[in-house]
Amino acid sequence: MNSNGKLIAAVGAAVVLVGAIIAAVVQTAGGKLDVVGKQSITSFETILNTIPDNVKADEINGGWSLNAPDVGVRFIWSGDYSQSPLHDVMLEIDSAPFVNAGLDADKLPDNYSAYDGMLMVGTKLGTEKPVYKGDATPLAAYGQIVNKHRSFINYHMDLDHYGVKLGGGNMFEWAKNMETNTVKNQNQDKDIVFVLNPEPLIAAGVDPEKVEGWVYAPVSVMEGGKTLEVYKFLKPFNLK
């Protein structure tokens, strides 16, 4: 083989290698090698199995709910986005601690609803009707989020938590591993954490230091490739 032939062969091999790398990246982005997504399903199942009495069908929102041990808030996720009346993933919150701290619910943004002593905040994921392999269960409904709307699943490295993004800086998080779960700089475990962005609540009159039952504290988040400290309202629970 002459030098031109060797050059063409080398270029061809390089193209094949680059193509294989791109294919691997695309495969990962598409979810086939999505370790975070798959592990989040496994760890979410552990949470569901740890507090089964707190997991209920939610007919109004067409899905399932996970109640906090103090029943002050619950995480709700839809089982059928084509039937969800308002949001597909959301928090329903006892409004009393915020009203007592100065909340004027009429000043909340559009992603909030106020009714019957409750607040709801969340977001739509889509409008499609999910197709389940087998029964529609709480875990299967969560799996639909991972499989169809992966960008809404978060991994919080500092806390070693997975989470569902609820829009507007609100989250529901849970420990990747409840047995080894620890929180840096704090002497408590946070097996599940309900997270609210305080800014719209403060803008609606809430004094963050007077909200009972919620912790107002800085949390490390990744934004634009940088770690930032932002304040959140947190309601954490140790389930062990």
Salt bridges, closest charged atoms under 4 A:
ASP34 OD2 - ARG150 NE 2.42
ASP58 OD2 - ARG74 NH1 2.72
ASP70 OD2 - LYS235 NZ 2.75
ASP80 OD2 - LYS129 NZ 2.77
ASP88 OD1 - LYS124 NZ 3.01
GLU92 OE1 - ARG74 NE 2.67
GLU128 OE2 - HIS149 NE2 2.72
GLU173 OE2 - HIS156 ND1 3.15
GLU173 OE1 - HIS161 ND1 3.19
ASP189 OD2 - LYS240 NZ 3.10
ASP191 OD1 - LYS240 NZ 3.04
ASP207 OD2 - LYS210 NZ 3.97
